[in-house]
């Protein structure tokens, strides 16, 4: 077992206080957006096995089968297949989608063939992997996820009473679902920038007004108005209005599969994802938006967002069920004095203490985790968990 020393990423949208509070350290005054736990090459965790700090990615590369297990290496290759994060949003992240595995392989190969530099701002595919992800709220957490039913989106836009939105309302009412959503999103993202900026200004003012009233969409209007304050004139504000507003309470989660447009707005959460950097942006960002490639990847289908709640097994482990193999996220709510809980798996594990304190006991001794601390347990190493608090457990499904 290894205690992890993790990197905190200072993205501009991050909270200045949430991660420092979790870690029990003094805020620096700078945004602290994400704490990464894992072996991603961009910011690998570090471990110390007696010879000084070493990147977890280097430890795994030196002995993939021993650290990850032969089964995981056979399925996912010689690298940790997931990345665990604590995410602290104080303002909206970019509106985005992720490709499926076939699209990622095709897009990556195409950009490699065309010689697009890996660090080019217009590059879409950083690797050949997909990026399904799960976000679990630690505090009240707000996000956008998936398209609304076109008729509901039309009613929401119509209530704003903005003349330049009326053509979109007509399309959403009259066209089949996939055609309507595709046509409206395309029109929004390719509109004249000055005209769209004025549309956004008017829509934001109306959303502010409607959010203050007692209506079924008031929380959504309030969220859209807040997005517009952070991204004035951005066409992504109108694109966001096509999506479901999803508030999460602590312990609730959202799974985000390929092609589903989404954005995180505010709150603190635990996020787990396949080990990939592939993001296609729809708006709410100064970064490159590749509209044709985006339209190839987005799934133009509406769905009510499925809020996940953990399901407990007889051992007390509470699992967030997802349809992919690269990661498996669960939590243990530990009671003082209860029997230690074994953590059986043939794959690698990362444990994050989200509240209270916990103890990991293995063949070589005990590792105590305070709030905000985390540990890596190599494949095949027996460990048992006890303490008083909440611990999230990340491993592989297969």
C-alpha positions in Angstrom: 0.0 0.0 0.0 1.2 3.5 -0.8 0.2 6.8 0.4 -0.4 9.1 -2.6 1.0 12.6 -2.9 -1.3 14.3 -5.5 -1.2 17.4 -7.7 -3.9 20.0 -7.5 -4.6 21.7 -10.9 -5.2 25.5 -10.7 -7.8 25.9 -13.5 -9.5 29.3 -13.6 -13.0 27.9 -12.9 -11.9 26.2 -9.7 -12.9 27.1 -6.1 -10.4 28.9 -4.0 -11.5 27.2 -0.8 -13.2 23.8 -1.4 -10.1 21.6 -1.9 -8.0 23.4 0.7 -10.9 22.8 3.2 -11.0 19.1 2.2 -7.2 18.8 2.7 -7.2 20.8 5.9 -4.7 23.4 4.6 -4.8 27.2 4.2 -6.1 28.5 0.9 -3.6 30.2 -1.3 -6.1 32.6 -2.8 -5.7 31.0 -6.2 -8.3 28.7 -7.8 -7.8 25.0 -7.0 -9.9 23.1 -9.4 -8.9 19.4 -9.5 -6.9 17.0 -7.4 -5.6 14.1 -9.5 -5.1 10.7 -8.1 -3.6 8.1 -10.4 -0.9 7.7 -13.1 -2.0 10.2 -15.8 1.1 11.5 -17.5 -0.1 15.1 -17.1 0.1 15.0 -13.3 0.8 11.5 -11.9 0.6 10.9 -8.2 3.8 10.2 -6.3 4.7 7.3 -4.0 7.7 6.6 -1.8 8.7 3.0 -1.3 11.9 3.9 0.7 14.0 5.5 -2.0 12.3 8.9 -2.3 9.2 10.1 -4.2 8.6 8.4 -7.6 5.7 9.0 -10.0 3.1 6.3 -9.8 3.3 6.1 -13.6 7.0 5.1 -13.4 6.2 2.5 -10.7 3.6 0.9 -12.9 5.7 1.1 -16.1 8.5 -0.9 -14.2 6.1 -3.8 -13.4 2.7 -3.5 -15.0 1.6 -7.1 -14.2 2.6 -6.7 -10.6 1.0 -3.3 -10.0 -2.1 -3.7 -12.2 -2.6 -7.4 -12.5 -2.3 -9.5 -15.6 -6.0 -9.4 -16.4 -6.1 -5.5 -16.3 -3.0 -5.4 -18.5 -4.5 -7.8 -21.0 -7.7 -5.7 -21.2 -6.4 -2.2 -21.0 -2.7 -2.3 -21.6 0.2 -1.5 -19.2 -1.2 1.6 -17.7 -3.7 2.4 -15.0 -7.0 2.5 -16.9 -8.7 5.2 -14.8 -8.1 8.6 -13.2 -9.7 9.6 -10.0 -10.2 13.3 -9.2 -11.7 15.6 -6.6 -13.3 18.4 -8.7 -14.2 21.8 -7.2 -16.1 24.1 -9.5 -16.8 27.7 -8.6 -17.9 28.6 -12.2 -19.1 26.6 -15.2 -16.7 24.3 -17.1 -16.9 24.2 -20.9 -19.9 22.6 -22.5 -18.5 19.4 -24.0 -18.8 15.8 -25.3 -16.5 12.8 -25.4 -16.1 10.4 -28.4 -16.7 6.7 -28.2 -13.8 4.3 -28.6 -14.1 3.9 -32.4 -14.4 7.6 -32.9 -11.4 8.3 -30.7 -9.2 5.8 -32.5 -10.3 7.1 -35.9 -9.9 10.8 -34.9 -6.5 10.2 -33.3 -5.2 8.3 -36.3 -6.4 11.0 -38.7 -4.8 13.8 -36.8 -1.5 11.8 -36.5 -1.6 11.1 -40.2 -2.1 14.8 -41.0 0.7 15.8 -38.7 -1.3 17.9 -36.3 1.0 18.8 -33.4 0.1 17.2 -30.1 0.0 20.6 -28.4 -1.8 22.5 -31.2 -4.8 24.5 -29.9 -7.0 23.1 -32.7 -6.2 19.5 -32.0 -9.2 17.4 -30.9 -7.8 14.0 -30.1 -4.9 13.7 -27.6 -5.1 9.9 -27.5 -6.9 6.9 -29.0 -9.1 6.2 -26.0 -12.7 7.1 -25.0 -13.5 9.0 -21.9 -16.6 7.9 -20.1 -16.9 9.5 -16.7 -18.8 9.5 -13.4 -19.3 12.5 -11.1 -20.4 11.9 -7.5 -21.5 15.0 -5.4 -19.8 15.6 -2.1 -21.7 18.9 -1.7 -24.8 20.2 -3.5 -23.6 20.0 -7.1 -25.2 21.5 -10.3 -24.6 20.4 -13.9 -26.1 20.1 -17.4 -26.5 16.6 -18.9 -28.1 15.5 -22.1 -30.6 17.0 -24.4 -34.1 18.0 -23.2 -37.1 16.7 -25.1 -37.3 19.1 -28.1 -40.8 20.3 -27.2 -39.7 21.1 -23.6 -36.7 22.9 -25.0 -39.0 24.9 -27.3 -41.2 25.9 -24.5 -38.3 27.0 -22.3 -36.9 29.1 -25.2 -40.3 30.5 -26.1 -40.9 31.8 -22.6 -37.8 34.0 -22.9 -39.7 36.0 -25.6 -36.6 36.8 -27.6 -37.4 37.3 -31.3 -34.2 35.8 -32.6 -34.9 32.5 -30.8 -38.3 32.0 -32.5 -36.8 30.2 -35.5 -35.2 27.7 -33.1 -38.5 27.2 -31.3 -40.3 26.5 -34.6 -37.7 23.9 -35.6 -37.9 22.2 -32.2 -41.7 22.0 -32.5 -41.9 20.8 -36.1 -38.9 18.5 -36.9 -38.2 15.0 -35.8 -36.2 14.9 -32.6 -32.7 14.1 -34.0 -33.1 16.5 -36.9 -34.4 19.3 -34.7 -31.7 19.0 -32.1 -28.9 18.8 -34.8 -30.3 21.7 -36.8 -30.7 24.0 -33.8 -27.3 23.2 -32.3 -25.6 23.7 -35.7 -27.4 27.1 -36.2 -26.4 28.3 -32.7 -22.8 27.4 -33.1 -22.4 28.8 -36.7 -24.5 32.0 -36.2 -23.0 35.5 -36.8 -21.0 36.2 -33.6 -22.3 39.7 -33.1 -25.9 38.7 -33.7 -25.6 35.7 -31.4 -24.0 37.9 -28.7 -27.1 40.1 -28.7 -29.4 37.1 -28.6 -27.4 35.8 -25.6 -27.7 39.2 -23.8 -31.5 39.3 -24.3 -31.9 35.6 -23.3 -29.8 36.0 -20.2 -31.8 39.0 -19.0 -35.1 37.1 -19.5 -33.7 34.0 -17.8 -32.7 36.2 -14.8 -36.2 37.5 -14.6 -37.9 34.0 -15.0 -35.5 32.5 -12.5 -36.8 34.8 -9.8 -40.4 33.7 -10.4 -42.1 30.6 -9.1 -42.2 28.3 -12.1 -41.2 24.7 -12.9 -38.1 25.8 -14.8 -37.0 28.6 -12.3 -33.9 26.7 -11.1 -32.8 26.0 -14.7 -33.3 29.7 -15.7 -31.3 30.8 -12.7 -28.5 28.4 -13.8 -28.6 29.6 -17.4 -28.5 33.3 -16.2 -25.4 32.5 -14.1 -23.7 30.8 -17.0 -24.3 33.9 -19.1 -22.7 36.1 -16.4 -19.6 34.0 -16.7 -19.6 33.7 -20.5 -21.3 36.9 -21.8 -22.2 36.6 -25.5 -21.0 33.0 -25.8 -23.2 30.8 -28.1 -22.8 28.0 -25.6 -25.3 29.8 -23.4 -28.1 29.1 -25.9 -26.7 25.6 -26.5 -26.9 25.0 -22.7 -30.6 25.8 -22.8 -31.2 22.7 -24.9 -29.8 20.6 -22.1 -31.2 19.2 -18.9 -30.4 21.1 -15.7 -29.4 18.5 -13.1 -29.0 19.3 -9.4 -27.3 16.6 -7.4 -27.4 16.1 -3.6 -24.4 14.7 -1.7 -24.0 11.0 -2.6 -25.9 11.3 -5.9 -24.0 10.8 -9.1 -24.2 11.1 -12.9 -22.7 8.8 -15.5 -21.7 10.5 -18.7 -21.2 8.2 -21.7 -20.0 9.0 -25.2 -21.7 11.7 -27.3 -23.7 13.2 -24.4 -23.3 17.0 -24.1 -22.7 18.1 -20.6 -21.1 20.7 -18.3 -20.4 21.0 -14.6 -21.6 24.3 -13.1 -20.6 24.4 -9.4 -20.0 22.2 -6.4 -17.5 19.7 -5.0 -17.5 16.1 -6.2 -15.5 12.9 -6.8 -15.0 12.2 -10.4 -13.7 9.1 -12.1 -13.0 8.6 -15.8 -11.2 6.4 -18.3 -7.6 7.6 -18.7 -8.1 10.0 -21.7 -7.9 13.7 -22.6 -10.3 13.6 -25.5 -12.8 16.5 -25.3 -14.8 18.2 -28.0 -16.2 21.5 -26.9 -19.6 23.0 -27.7 -19.1 26.4 -26.0 -18.6 28.2 -22.7 -14.9 28.4 -23.5 -12.3 30.5 -25.3 -10.8 27.3 -26.6 -11.2 25.8 -30.1 -14.7 24.6 -31.1 -14.6 22.2 -34.1 -18.2 22.3 -35.2 -18.1 19.6 -37.9 -16.2 17.1 -35.7 -18.5 18.0 -32.8 -21.6 17.2 -34.9 -20.1 13.9 -35.9 -19.7 12.9 -32.2 -22.8 14.3 -30.5 -25.7 11.9 -30.1 -28.8 13.9 -31.0 -31.3 12.1 -28.8 -33.1 13.4 -25.7 -33.2 11.6 -22.4 -34.0 12.4 -18.8 -30.8 12.3 -16.9 -30.4 9.2 -14.8 -29.3 10.2 -11.3 -27.4 7.3 -9.7 -27.6 6.4 -6.1 -25.3 3.8 -4.6 -26.5 0.3 -4.0 -25.2 -1.5 -1.0 -24.1 -5.2 -1.0 -24.1 -7.4 2.1 -20.6 -6.3 3.0 -21.7 -2.7 3.2 -19.9 -1.5 0.1 -22.1 0.9 -1.9 -21.6 0.7 -5.7 -22.3 3.2 -8.4 -23.2 0.9 -11.3 -21.9 1.9 -14.7 -21.8 0.1 -18.1 -18.0 0.1 -18.7 -15.0 -1.8 -17.5 -12.2 0.7 -17.1 -13.4 1.9 -13.7 -15.7 0.9 -10.8 -16.5 3.5 -8.1 -17.9 2.6 -4.8 -18.0 4.1 -1.3 -17.7 2.8 2.3 -19.5 4.6 5.1 -17.5 3.3 8.1 -18.7 3.2 11.7 -16.3 3.3 14.6 -15.8 -0.1 16.1 -17.2 -2.1 13.2 -15.4 -5.1 11.8 -12.8 -4.3 9.1 -14.1 -4.7 5.6 -12.0 -6.7 3.1 -11.4 -5.1 -0.3 -11.2 -8.1 -2.6 -10.0 -7.5 -6.2 -7.5 -8.8 -8.7 -6.9 -5.3 -10.0 -5.4 -2.0 -8.8 -7.2 0.2 -6.3 -7.2 3.8 -5.2 -8.9 4.7 -1.9 -9.9 8.3 -1.0 -10.9 9.4 2.5 -13.6 12.0 1.9 -14.6 12.5 5.5 -13.5 11.4 9.0 -10.5 9.0 9.0 -9.8 5.5 7.9 -7.3 2.7 8.3 -6.0 0.4 5.6 -4.5 -2.8 7.0 -2.5 -5.2 4.8 0.1 -7.9 5.2 2.9 -5.3 5.5 1.2 -3.1 8.1 -1.3 -0.3 8.5 -1.8 3.0 6.6 -4.0 5.7 8.2 -5.8 8.2 6.0 -7.2 11.5 7.1 -9.8 13.5 5.3 -8.5 14.3 1.8 -5.8 11.7 1.8 -5.6 8.8 -0.6 -3.7 5.5 -1.1 -2.8 3.1 -3.9 -3.2 -0.6 -3.4 -1.4 -2.8 -6.1 -3.2 -5.7 -7.7 -3.5 -8.8 -5.6 -2.4 -7.1 -2.4 -4.9 -7.9 0.4 -6.3 -5.0 2.3 -9.1 -4.3 4.8 -10.7 -1.0 5.6 -11.9 0.3 9.0 -12.4 3.6 10.7 -15.1 6.3 11.1 -15.9 8.2 7.9 -16.5 7.9 4.2 -14.0 6.3 1.8 -14.4 6.1 -2.0 -12.9 3.1 -3.7 -11.8 3.1 -7.3 -10.8 0.0 -9.2 -11.6 -1.8 -12.4 -14.8 -3.7 -13.2 -13.2 -6.5 -15.2 
